[in-house]
Amino acid sequence: MKNFKILKKVIFSGLLLSFSFSQSLSYFITIPSCVVSARDLKKEKKEKSPNNNKNKEKKKNKENDKKKVENKNKKNVEKKKQKKEKKEESKEKHVEKKVDGYNINSGDVEISALNGAVLLDVNTNEILFSKGEINEDGEHKVAQMASTTKIMTAVIALENYPYDDMDTLYEVDEETIQVEGTSMGLREGDRVSMRSLLYGLLLQSGNDAANEIALRVIKKMVENGKLELDEEKEKPNVKECIAKFVEIMNNKAKELGLNDIKFSSPSGLGPEDVLYDKRYDQNETSARDLALLASYALKKEEFKKVCSSPKKQVVIENENEPTCPKRTYFNHNKLVKEKSGFYYKYACGVKTGFTKEAGRCLVAAAEKNGVLLVAVVLKDKNDWTDCIRLFNYGFSKYEEVDIKKEIPEKDRIENVKFKDYGLDGKDVFFKVKEEDRKISLNLRKNKKSRGKTERKIIANPVQFNVKEGEEIGKVEYYNNGRYVGESKIFVDEIIN
């Protein structure tokens, strides 16, 4: 019995111990899940807390700020790029921002010329633009032209003075150099060539140069028997010679069909010049006729060379100054001078002019991709800017056109002559190589204004035993009579 009680106690103690262990184990097993739940609660609580929302907002703001900075940097880079491109573009155009005053679509150009403005294509003599050039009666407005007169003075000199005598030095006449206004600084005893006088005339706008040119041309014409003056006088006086020169100027204007131009002196001065021709009141013109005169003059290589020069150093000898024979003259035309503020890189002349009555007058020329334009503005306070506007407007009306389609790959030449055989000509088919067919022209965007493109085949006499592939001549291409390019031609087949 006693043993049974002991056994009972042992079993009870074991059961109690087992129960306690299982409870403890259960407790320890559930601890981790409790801990996890607590952490989640803590995290959730933290997320819901106002401080955490602020932190999130700050983080978001930082990210937004960062993005803003990045975008700003990108914009700055883009702006710098655009600014650089604009700068390069302005360098390319060589034009200030203020001269963009035209509307290509409407054909309107902001021009402040009071006595007319004209833009002309030299290759075709087509008027591309005109403004204020027609008066109330429907006629061309005529106004004083000041020193733009000297364009005709140069033309008469180049056409009537012997070319081989252009560089010969002659002493100037003391009467021709006594002038008002601008001069090339000729002094008594100076010995100067006709070529140097032309530079003094067109660059420096020398009134003394104009008078000396007129005197020298007439003397040469008389000397060479091309002109007769009063036989009773052994030596014609200066005033008579200049009057004869003015007459030749006016006759030349009529010959060119310039009915609005009248000349009274070779310099552009009127009654203030004691040598002017009193038969005419003033030197006057319409903008249209002055543009046509400039177009004619620019076809002369020497004229174009002189009037497009920014500066020129010439030799003028004088016994009183033997150590200083060279003088430098600078062109009054700001469009051809790089640091003038109005430099236009396509500019190639022509002539400035100013008197109180005529105001600021400018005849300008510019050439780009084979297109040569003349702009004329009379009595224009913004002459430089307005001429640049006219040129920009004019060049915008042209586009590069590939005339490859008009150049056949294969064609026929009739009656080709053979060398040294006295044989009748044969017909020859010729080829134009692919590389020789690539010719492009700058033509009017308006196809009706482009004119006609023509070709002229020039075949050389060939040997009797000429073979296929041999070069036998060329084909030249013309647009409105103007030479634009050529292609070599090669034998493809001979027709017996």
C-alpha positions in Angstrom: 0.0 0.0 0.0 2.8 2.2 0.9 4.5 1.4 -2.4 1.3 2.1 -4.3 1.1 5.6 -2.8 4.7 6.3 -3.7 4.0 5.1 -7.3 0.9 7.4 -7.4 3.0 10.4 -6.3 5.6 9.6 -8.9 3.1 9.3 -11.7 1.3 12.5 -10.6 4.6 14.4 -10.4 5.4 13.1 -13.9 2.1 14.2 -15.3 2.5 17.5 -13.6 6.0 17.9 -15.0 4.8 16.9 -18.5 2.0 19.4 -18.5 4.3 22.2 -17.3 6.9 21.3 -20.0 4.2 21.3 -22.7 2.9 24.7 -21.5 6.4 26.1 -21.5 7.1 24.7 -24.9 3.9 26.2 -26.2 4.8 29.5 -24.7 8.3 29.5 -26.3 6.9 28.4 -29.7 4.3 31.2 -29.8 6.9 33.9 -28.8 8.4 34.4 -32.3 4.9 35.0 -33.9 4.1 37.4 -31.1 7.3 39.2 -31.7 6.7 39.4 -35.5 3.2 40.7 -34.9 4.6 43.3 -32.6 7.1 44.4 -35.2 4.4 44.7 -37.8 2.3 46.7 -35.5 5.2 48.9 -34.8 6.0 49.4 -38.5 2.3 50.0 -39.3 2.2 52.5 -36.5 5.3 54.2 -37.8 3.9 54.4 -41.3 0.7 55.9 -40.0 2.6 58.5 -37.9 2.7 62.1 -39.2 6.4 62.2 -38.9 6.8 59.4 -41.3 4.5 61.1 -43.9 6.7 64.2 -43.6 9.8 62.1 -44.2 8.2 60.5 -47.2 7.2 63.9 -48.5 10.7 65.2 -48.0 12.1 62.3 -49.9 9.7 62.8 -52.7 10.5 66.5 -52.8 14.2 65.7 -52.9 13.6 63.4 -55.9 11.5 66.1 -57.6 14.1 68.7 -56.9 16.7 66.4 -58.3 14.6 65.9 -61.4 14.1 69.6 -61.7 17.8 70.3 -61.5 18.4 67.6 -64.2 15.7 69.1 -66.4 17.1 72.6 -65.9 20.6 71.3 -66.8 19.2 69.7 -69.9 17.4 72.9 -70.9 20.6 74.9 -70.3 22.5 72.5 -72.4 19.8 72.7 -75.1 19.8 76.5 -74.9 23.5 76.7 -75.2 23.3 74.4 -78.2 20.6 76.5 -79.8 22.5 79.7 -79.0 25.6 78.2 -80.6 23.7 77.2 -83.7 22.1 80.7 -84.0 25.6 82.2 -83.6 27.0 80.0 -86.3 23.9 80.7 -88.5 24.4 84.5 -88.0 28.1 84.1 -88.9 27.1 82.2 -92.0 24.7 84.9 -93.0 26.9 87.8 -91.9 23.8 89.7 -91.1 22.6 91.4 -87.9 19.3 90.4 -86.4 17.8 93.8 -87.2 17.9 93.1 -90.9 15.4 90.2 -91.0 12.6 92.6 -91.8 10.9 90.8 -94.7 8.0 88.4 -95.2 8.8 85.8 -97.9 5.3 84.6 -98.3 3.7 88.1 -98.8 6.7 89.4 -100.7 6.8 92.5 -98.5 10.1 94.0 -97.5 10.4 96.8 -95.0 12.2 99.5 -97.0 12.6 103.2 -96.0 13.8 104.5 -99.3 11.8 107.7 -100.2 12.7 107.8 -103.9 12.3 104.2 -104.7 13.9 100.7 -104.2 14.6 98.0 -106.8 16.0 94.5 -106.7 17.2 93.0 -110.0 18.6 89.7 -111.2 21.7 90.6 -113.3 21.6 87.3 -115.3 18.1 87.9 -116.6 17.6 91.7 -115.9 14.3 90.6 -114.2 13.0 93.0 -111.5 12.4 90.8 -108.4 11.1 93.6 -106.2 10.3 97.3 -106.4 8.8 99.7 -103.9 8.0 103.4 -104.1 9.5 103.5 -107.5 6.3 104.5 -109.4 4.9 108.0 -109.0 1.2 109.1 -108.9 1.1 109.4 -112.7 2.2 105.8 -113.1 5.7 106.7 -114.3 9.1 105.8 -112.8 10.0 108.3 -110.1 13.0 110.3 -111.1 15.4 111.7 -108.4 18.9 112.9 -107.9 21.5 110.1 -107.8 24.6 111.8 -106.3 27.9 109.9 -106.7 26.2 106.7 -108.1 26.8 108.7 -111.3 30.3 107.5 -111.2 29.1 104.0 -112.3 28.6 105.4 -115.8 31.9 107.4 -115.6 33.7 104.1 -115.1 31.8 102.4 -117.9 32.7 105.1 -120.4 36.3 104.9 -119.3 36.6 101.1 -119.7 34.9 101.2 -123.1 36.9 104.1 -124.6 40.3 104.1 -123.0 43.0 101.7 -124.5 43.4 98.8 -122.2 47.2 98.5 -122.8 47.6 102.1 -121.6 45.7 101.5 -118.3 48.8 101.4 -116.1 50.7 104.3 -117.8 51.3 107.2 -115.4 50.3 110.7 -116.6 50.4 114.0 -114.7 47.1 115.3 -113.6 45.6 118.6 -114.8 45.6 121.2 -112.1 42.1 122.3 -113.1 40.4 118.9 -112.7 41.6 118.4 -109.2 40.0 121.7 -107.8 36.8 120.1 -106.6 34.2 120.2 -103.9 33.2 117.2 -101.8 35.0 113.8 -101.6 38.3 113.3 -103.4 41.1 110.9 -103.8 43.5 113.6 -102.7 45.1 114.4 -106.1 47.6 117.2 -105.9 49.4 119.3 -108.5 52.3 117.4 -109.9 50.8 113.9 -109.2 51.4 111.3 -111.8 48.7 108.6 -111.8 47.4 105.8 -114.0 43.9 105.3 -115.4 43.6 102.1 -113.4 44.4 103.9 -110.1 41.9 106.6 -111.0 39.2 104.0 -111.3 40.0 102.8 -107.8 39.9 106.4 -106.5 36.6 106.9 -108.4 34.7 103.8 -107.2 36.3 103.2 -103.7 37.1 106.7 -102.5 34.3 108.4 -104.6 36.8 111.0 -105.8 35.3 113.9 -107.6 38.8 114.8 -108.7 39.2 111.3 -110.1 36.0 111.7 -112.1 37.1 114.9 -113.7 40.6 113.6 -114.5 39.1 110.4 -116.0 36.8 112.5 -118.3 39.6 114.7 -119.5 42.0 111.8 -120.1 39.4 109.7 -122.0 38.5 112.6 -124.3 42.1 113.4 -125.0 42.8 109.8 -125.9 39.8 109.6 -128.2 40.9 112.7 -130.0 44.5 111.4 -130.1 43.4 108.1 -131.6 41.1 109.7 -134.2 37.9 108.4 -132.6 36.6 111.9 -131.8 36.8 115.4 -133.3 36.5 118.6 -131.4 36.6 122.3 -132.5 39.3 122.4 -135.2 40.0 126.1 -134.5 41.5 125.2 -131.1 44.9 123.7 -131.0 44.2 122.3 -127.6 40.7 121.7 -126.1 40.1 123.1 -122.7 39.2 121.1 -119.7 35.6 122.3 -119.5 35.0 121.4 -123.2 36.4 118.0 -122.7 34.2 117.3 -119.7 31.1 118.5 -121.5 31.9 116.1 -124.4 32.4 113.3 -121.9 29.0 114.1 -120.3 27.5 113.9 -123.8 28.9 110.5 -124.3 27.5 109.4 -121.0 24.0 110.5 -122.0 24.3 108.9 -125.4 25.3 105.6 -123.7 22.3 105.8 -121.5 20.0 106.1 -124.5 21.8 103.2 -126.2 21.0 101.0 -123.2 17.4 102.1 -123.2 17.7 104.0 -119.9 15.3 106.9 -120.6 15.1 108.1 -117.0 18.8 108.9 -116.6 20.3 112.3 -117.3 23.9 113.3 -116.6 25.3 116.8 -116.1 28.8 115.8 -114.7 31.0 112.8 -114.4 31.2 113.1 -110.6 27.5 113.5 -109.7 27.9 117.1 -108.5 25.5 119.7 -110.0 25.9 123.5 -110.1 28.4 123.4 -107.2 30.9 121.8 -109.6 32.3 124.6 -111.9 32.9 122.0 -114.6 29.3 120.6 -114.8 27.4 120.7 -118.0 24.7 123.5 -117.8 22.6 121.8 -120.5 21.3 119.5 -117.7 20.1 120.6 -114.3 21.2 117.6 -112.2 22.4 114.0 -112.4 19.1 112.2 -112.0 17.6 108.7 -112.5 14.9 106.2 -111.5 15.8 103.3 -109.2 15.0 100.9 -112.1 17.3 102.5 -114.6 20.2 102.8 -112.1 19.8 99.1 -111.4 19.9 98.3 -115.1 23.0 100.5 -115.5 24.7 98.6 -112.6 23.7 95.3 -114.2 25.4 96.3 -117.4 28.6 97.5 -115.6 28.9 94.4 -113.5 29.3 92.3 -116.7 32.6 94.0 -117.2 35.3 92.0 -115.3 37.5 95.0 -114.5 34.6 97.1 -113.2 33.4 94.2 -110.9 37.0 93.7 -109.6 37.4 97.3 -108.7 34.1 98.0 -107.1 34.2 94.8 -105.0 37.6 95.6 -103.4 37.5 96.6 -99.7 40.7 98.6 -100.2 43.5 99.2 -102.7 47.0 100.5 -102.6 48.0 102.5 -105.7 51.1 104.2 -107.0 51.0 107.9 -107.4 54.3 109.6 -108.2 55.2 113.2 -107.4 58.6 114.8 -107.7 58.0 116.8 -104.5 57.4 113.5 -102.6 59.7 110.9 -104.1 59.8 108.7 -101.0 56.0 108.3 -100.7 54.6 107.0 -104.0 52.0 104.6 -102.5 48.6 105.6 -101.3 45.8 103.4 -99.9 42.1 103.9 -100.6 39.3 102.3 -98.6 35.9 101.5 -100.1 33.0 103.6 -98.8 30.7 100.6 -99.3 30.3 99.0 -95.9 28.8 95.8 -97.3 32.2 94.7 -98.6 34.2 95.6 -95.4 34.4 92.9 -92.7 34.5 95.1 -89.7 32.1 97.7 -90.8 29.1 96.4 -88.8 27.2 95.9 -92.1 29.4 93.3 -93.8 27.6 91.0 -96.1 29.7 88.1 -97.3 28.1 87.8 -100.7 28.5 91.5 -101.5 30.5 92.5 -104.6 30.0 96.3 -105.0 28.9 98.7 -106.3 28.7 102.4 -105.4 27.6 104.8 -102.6 26.2 108.3 -103.1 25.2 111.3 -100.9 24.3 115.0 -101.3 21.9 117.0 -99.1 19.3 117.0 -101.9 19.7 113.3 -103.0 20.1 111.9 -99.5 21.8 108.6 -98.9 21.8 106.5 -102.2 23.2 103.1 -102.6 23.7 100.7 -105.5 24.8 97.3 -104.1 25.5 93.9 -105.6 25.7 90.4 -104.1 26.4 87.0 -105.7 25.5 83.6 -104.2 25.7 80.3 -105.9 25.8 81.8 -109.4 22.9 84.2 -108.8 24.0 87.9 -109.0 21.6 90.5 -107.7 21.6 94.3 -107.7 19.8 96.4 -105.1 19.2 100.1 -105.5 17.8 102.4 -102.8 17.4 106.2 -103.3 17.2 108.7 -100.4 17.3 105.9 -97.8 18.4 106.6 -94.2 18.7 102.8 -93.7 20.5 102.1 -96.9 22.9 99.3 -95.7 20.2 97.4 -93.7 17.6 97.8 -96.5 20.0 96.4 -99.2 20.8 93.4 -97.0 17.0 92.8 -96.5 16.5 93.0 -100.3 19.4 90.5 -100.9 18.0 88.0 -98.3 14.6 88.3 -99.8 16.0 87.9 -103.3 18.1 84.8 -102.6 15.2 83.2 -100.8 13.4 83.1 -104.2 15.9 80.7 -105.7 16.6 77.0 -105.2 19.2 74.6 -106.5 17.8 72.5 -109.4 19.5 69.4 -110.7 19.3 69.5 -114.5 20.5 65.9 -114.9 17.2 65.0 -116.4 17.8 67.5 -119.2 21.2 65.9 -120.0 20.6 62.8 -122.1 22.8 59.8 -121.4 23.0 59.1 -125.1 22.4 61.4 -128.1 23.3 61.9 -131.7 25.7 64.3 -133.5 25.1 64.8 -137.2 27.8 65.3 -139.8 30.9 65.0 -137.7 34.0 66.0 -139.7 37.0 63.8 -140.1 40.6 65.1 -140.1 42.7 65.2 -143.2 40.6 62.9 -145.3 38.2 65.2 -147.0 35.4 62.7 -146.3 31.8 63.6 -145.8 30.8 63.8 -142.2 29.3 60.9 -140.5 26.6 60.7 -137.8 27.9 59.7 -134.4 26.0 58.6 -131.3 27.7 59.9 -128.2 27.6 59.2 -124.5 27.8 61.5 -121.5 29.4 59.9 -118.5 27.4 59.7 -115.3 29.8 62.0 -113.4 29.6 64.6 -116.2 25.8 64.7 -116.0 25.7 66.1 -112.5 25.1 69.8 -113.1 22.9 71.9 -110.9 21.6 75.5 -111.2 20.2 78.0 -108.9 16.8 78.9 -110.5 13.7 80.7 -109.5 11.4 78.6 -107.2 8.6 79.8 -109.5 9.0 77.5 -112.5 7.4 80.0 -114.8 10.2 82.4 -114.0 13.0 79.9 -114.6 13.4 80.6 -118.3 14.7 78.1 -120.8 17.6 75.7 -120.4 19.3 75.0 -123.7 22.4 73.1 -124.9 25.0 73.5 -127.5 27.0 70.5 -128.9 30.5 71.2 -129.9 32.1 68.3 -131.8 35.8 68.3 -132.6 37.1 66.9 -135.9 38.1 63.2 -135.4 40.5 60.7 -136.9 39.1 58.4 -139.5 39.8 55.4 -137.3 38.1 56.9 -134.2 37.1 54.2 -131.7 34.3 53.8 -129.3 34.9 55.5 -125.9 37.1 58.3 -127.4 36.4 61.9 -126.3 35.1 63.9 -129.3 33.9 67.2 -127.9 31.6 68.7 -125.3 28.0 69.8 -124.8 27.5 73.3 -123.1 24.4 74.2 -121.1 22.8 77.7 -121.0 19.9 79.1 -118.9 18.3 82.2 -120.5 21.4 82.5 -122.6 23.8 82.3 -119.6 26.5 79.6 -119.6 25.9 77.3 -116.6 28.1 74.2 -117.3 29.3 71.6 -119.7 29.8 67.8 -120.1 32.4 65.9 -122.1 31.0 63.6 -124.8 32.4 60.3 -126.0 31.9 58.1 -129.1 29.4 55.4 -128.6 28.7 54.3 -132.2 29.5 55.6 -135.8 26.7 55.3 -138.4 28.1 54.6 -141.8 
